[in-house]
């Protein structure tokens, strides 16, 4: 799944030690907002110091976030997890290929009329 928008919040990193393996872990969550008429927000997580460093997400960046959704149960309650696995930065510069057609020039705001123009035959 994908979600595109602007990063509006960066939450503090969380870390701990896995009970089953004894390995240390680190995770961080981010909030992204899309640009729809009625904007939607999504909080997603990045797991692992290597991914956090690789993505290097900054406040205000425009991103495309690819993510997986999973649910887990804890004490008879269910919790959703949205975990990013790929981040792409949206660039404002769209490369133009050499084969792309050149658009025609935009029309001027008002047509030019010359006094005494033969086409100026309005009755008033």
FIPANU-278062 format. One record per residue (C-alpha): x, y, z; residue number from 0; chain. Coordinates in pm, 1 decimal, padded with zeros to 6 digits. Each point is the difference from the previous one (the first is absolute). Layout:
N
{{X, Y, Z}, NUM, 'A'}
...
This chain:
124
{{00000.0, 00000.0, 00000.0}, 0, 'A'}
{{00108.2, 00358.7, -00054.5}, 1, 'A'}
{{-00073.3, 00339.9, 00151.3}, 2, 'A'}
{{00131.0, 00334.1, -00126.8}, 3, 'A'}
{{00020.9, 00325.6, 00187.8}, 4, 'A'}
{{00197.7, 00232.5, 00222.1}, 5, 'A'}
{{00166.7, -00094.5, 00330.3}, 6, 'A'}
{{-00174.0, 00202.1, 00273.3}, 7, 'A'}
{{00139.5, -00166.8, 00315.0}, 8, 'A'}
{{00304.3, -00199.2, 00103.4}, 9, 'A'}
{{-00052.1, -00193.3, 00322.3}, 10, 'A'}
{{00282.0, -00090.6, 00241.1}, 11, 'A'}
{{00192.5, -00322.0, -00057.1}, 12, 'A'}
{{-00091.5, -00301.9, 00210.0}, 13, 'A'}
{{00244.9, -00273.3, 00091.0}, 14, 'A'}
{{00019.3, -00310.1, 00210.2}, 15, 'A'}
{{00123.2, -00355.6, 00029.9}, 16, 'A'}
{{-00189.8, -00295.4, -00146.2}, 17, 'A'}
{{-00102.9, -00243.9, 00274.1}, 18, 'A'}
{{00028.9, -00303.2, -00224.6}, 19, 'A'}
{{00343.7, 00069.3, -00151.8}, 20, 'A'}
{{00156.6, 00262.1, 00223.9}, 21, 'A'}
{{00081.6, 00214.0, -00305.1}, 22, 'A'}
{{-00039.0, 00375.7, 00013.7}, 23, 'A'}
{{-00254.4, 00166.3, -00228.7}, 24, 'A'}
{{-00085.9, 00356.1, -00101.2}, 25, 'A'}
{{-00306.4, 00144.3, -00174.5}, 26, 'A'}
{{-00133.2, 00342.7, -00091.7}, 27, 'A'}
{{-00341.7, 00123.2, -00111.0}, 28, 'A'}
{{-00087.9, 00278.6, -00242.1}, 29, 'A'}
{{-00327.6, 00169.5, -00094.4}, 30, 'A'}
{{-00071.5, 00076.2, -00365.5}, 31, 'A'}
{{-00291.1, 00202.0, -00140.9}, 32, 'A'}
{{-00127.7, -00021.9, -00357.0}, 33, 'A'}
{{-00123.5, 00289.9, -00214.3}, 34, 'A'}
{{-00361.5, -00106.6, -00060.0}, 35, 'A'}
{{-00288.1, 00245.4, 00033.7}, 36, 'A'}
{{-00053.1, -00150.2, 00346.0}, 37, 'A'}
{{00357.1, -00094.2, 00102.4}, 38, 'A'}
{{00062.4, -00337.4, 00158.6}, 39, 'A'}
{{00283.1, -00075.3, 00238.9}, 40, 'A'}
{{00184.1, -00323.3, 00061.6}, 41, 'A'}
{{00246.4, -00091.7, 00273.4}, 42, 'A'}
{{00254.8, -00252.2, -00124.8}, 43, 'A'}
{{00299.0, -00161.0, 00160.4}, 44, 'A'}
{{00353.4, -00074.7, -00112.6}, 45, 'A'}
{{00163.7, -00292.5, 00178.2}, 46, 'A'}
{{00375.8, -00035.7, 00036.0}, 47, 'A'}
{{00282.7, 00249.6, 00032.8}, 48, 'A'}
{{00123.0, -00085.2, -00349.4}, 49, 'A'}
{{-00337.3, 00088.1, -00160.0}, 50, 'A'}
{{-00040.9, 00316.2, 00210.9}, 51, 'A'}
{{00343.9, 00118.2, -00115.8}, 52, 'A'}
{{-00057.6, -00111.0, -00359.7}, 53, 'A'}
{{-00333.3, 00183.2, -00034.3}, 54, 'A'}
{{00120.2, 00313.4, 00191.0}, 55, 'A'}
{{-00351.5, 00146.8, 00004.9}, 56, 'A'}
{{-00016.8, 00375.1, 00067.3}, 57, 'A'}
{{-00287.9, 00225.2, 00105.6}, 58, 'A'}
{{-00190.4, 00149.7, -00293.1}, 59, 'A'}
{{00126.5, -00246.3, -00261.9}, 60, 'A'}
{{-00231.7, -00120.8, -00276.3}, 61, 'A'}
{{00015.2, -00380.5, -00007.9}, 62, 'A'}
{{-00153.1, -00309.3, -00155.0}, 63, 'A'}
{{-00013.7, -00262.2, 00275.4}, 64, 'A'}
{{-00037.8, -00369.8, -00083.8}, 65, 'A'}
{{-00117.2, -00192.3, 00304.6}, 66, 'A'}
{{-00148.3, -00320.8, 00137.2}, 67, 'A'}
{{-00287.9, -00022.3, 00246.2}, 68, 'A'}
{{-00008.0, -00268.6, 00266.9}, 69, 'A'}
{{-00201.8, -00056.0, 00316.6}, 70, 'A'}
{{00107.9, -00160.5, 00324.6}, 71, 'A'}
{{-00181.7, -00104.6, 00312.8}, 72, 'A'}
{{00097.3, 00097.3, 00353.1}, 73, 'A'}
{{-00213.9, -00073.3, 00307.7}, 74, 'A'}
{{-00316.2, -00068.4, -00202.4}, 75, 'A'}
{{00040.5, 00324.5, -00198.6}, 76, 'A'}
{{00111.2, 00046.2, -00359.2}, 77, 'A'}
{{00243.1, 00266.2, -00123.5}, 78, 'A'}
{{00087.6, 00100.3, -00355.1}, 79, 'A'}
{{00354.5, 00051.6, -00113.5}, 80, 'A'}
{{00085.9, 00202.9, -00311.2}, 81, 'A'}
{{00364.7, -00062.1, -00085.6}, 82, 'A'}
{{00178.6, 00177.7, -00287.1}, 83, 'A'}
{{00227.1, -00211.5, -00217.2}, 84, 'A'}
{{00080.5, 00253.1, -00274.2}, 85, 'A'}
{{00019.3, 00380.5, -00004.2}, 86, 'A'}
{{00023.8, 00208.8, -00317.5}, 87, 'A'}
{{00045.3, 00375.8, 00002.2}, 88, 'A'}
{{-00232.6, 00196.7, -00226.0}, 89, 'A'}
{{00191.8, 00250.8, -00207.4}, 90, 'A'}
{{-00146.2, 00321.5, -00134.4}, 91, 'A'}
{{00215.7, -00023.9, -00312.1}, 92, 'A'}
{{-00160.0, -00231.6, -00252.5}, 93, 'A'}
{{00254.7, -00097.8, -00263.1}, 94, 'A'}
{{-00109.7, 00068.9, -00356.3}, 95, 'A'}
{{00106.0, -00256.0, -00256.3}, 96, 'A'}
{{00140.4, 00107.8, -00335.4}, 97, 'A'}
{{-00285.2, -00178.9, -00180.5}, 98, 'A'}
{{-00274.3, 00187.7, 00187.5}, 99, 'A'}
{{-00202.9, 00235.4, -00220.2}, 100, 'A'}
{{00035.8, 00371.2, 00067.9}, 101, 'A'}
{{-00334.0, 00151.1, 00104.9}, 102, 'A'}
{{-00130.1, 00290.4, -00210.3}, 103, 'A'}
{{00035.2, 00350.0, 00146.8}, 104, 'A'}
{{-00284.5, 00123.2, 00216.0}, 105, 'A'}
{{-00236.9, 00250.4, -00163.4}, 106, 'A'}
{{00039.9, 00363.4, 00095.5}, 107, 'A'}
{{-00246.1, 00146.9, 00246.0}, 108, 'A'}
{{-00172.3, 00226.3, -00253.7}, 109, 'A'}
{{00006.6, -00005.9, -00379.7}, 110, 'A'}
{{00165.7, 00292.8, -00168.8}, 111, 'A'}
{{-00233.0, 00220.5, -00208.3}, 112, 'A'}
{{00120.3, 00263.7, -00237.8}, 113, 'A'}
{{-00225.2, 00305.9, -00040.7}, 114, 'A'}
{{-00187.4, -00023.3, -00328.2}, 115, 'A'}
{{00045.4, -00376.3, -00015.8}, 116, 'A'}
{{-00216.2, -00148.5, -00275.6}, 117, 'A'}
{{-00122.2, -00268.4, 00239.0}, 118, 'A'}
{{-00125.4, 00262.6, 00246.2}, 119, 'A'}
{{-00359.2, -00006.5, -00126.3}, 120, 'A'}
{{-00194.1, 00001.6, 00324.5}, 121, 'A'}
{{-00333.4, 00187.1, -00028.5}, 122, 'A'}
{{00046.5, 00204.1, 00316.3}, 123, 'A'}
